Amino acid sequence: MFSQTRIVSRNLGAARRFYAATARPLGLAIIEAQEDGFTLGRLSDRSNPVLKVKALAAAERAQEETPETHPAHVAFEAPDDYSVRAFFRAAMEAGGRQLGYPAPQPTSGRDSYYAAKVIDPDGNCIECGWRH
């Protein structure tokens, strides 16, 4: 489990709309907003892991090949399969692109895993899954 993950956005407005929409089905929300970014987490418990989304700084924009600008993969835990499907629908409506429709996924463990993967407006892979 992580305590914090940070990704970079080339279009903070599009990222904010995307994550605000996809967070709702998972019981998450934007818990902090700044001019240069925002933080996604649980309103009820800020000790839970968070995702920080920061605007790509002008200097980084010029370089384009810094390690920070490469796409990231972030996975959210869902409470059930309904939430996975709701996340996927919200992602599609908020400008995401499908990478993997909601469906059972192969696992090497004993748990079953139901998940969906989408591409956010900045090319990051965002996964939502339910282990049962």
Secondary structure as GFF3:
##gff-version 3
##sequence-region A 1 132
A	DSSP	beta_strand	4	9	.	.	.	ID=ss1
A	DSSP	alpha_helix	12	23	.	.	.	ID=ss2
A	DSSP	three_ten_helix	24	26	.	.	.	ID=ss3
A	DSSP	beta_strand	29	34	.	.	.	ID=ss4
A	DSSP	beta_strand	37	41	.	.	.	ID=ss5
A	DSSP	beta_strand	50	55	.	.	.	ID=ss6
A	DSSP	alpha_helix	58	63	.	.	.	ID=ss7
A	DSSP	three_ten_helix	67	69	.	.	.	ID=ss8
A	DSSP	beta_strand	73	77	.	.	.	ID=ss9
A	DSSP	alpha_helix	81	93	.	.	.	ID=ss10
A	DSSP	beta_strand	97	105	.	.	.	ID=ss11
A	DSSP	beta_strand	113	119	.	.	.	ID=ss12
A	DSSP	beta_strand	125	131	.	.	.	ID=ss13
###
